Amino acid sequence: REGFESYFTGQMLCIVALICWYLMVAKEVSHALALHRGIIAVPSGQTIIETGENPFTQVRHYKLSRVARRRKFFSLILLLYRLFAAVLLVWVGTYFLVYTVSVTELILNAVALGIILDID
């Protein structure tokens, strides 16, 4: 084998698939943390949701002025659930990709993991 074919072996493709999988899960964790940080940053008190409408696009916008402590606690529970799901997906997805034998199946499994993460 010469050229690029010598670099694209099954092992190298598996490493690339694992890196992509880890980056996709890291993005999900980043979104979960950003949501929690945003909710925690809102002042505490009785939950108040203000609405407004853009006069040009006529799209409604919602703004949280205050969030009850109970809802902030629920946000923490939701964050912990999402982090647990991410850890579980990384663990199962890694074994799923590492123990794939054929290169064609590896590509299909990597795509399947991406679809599972998008559904979750």
Order of alpha helices (4+ residues) and beta strands (2+ residues): alpha-beta-beta-alpha-alpha
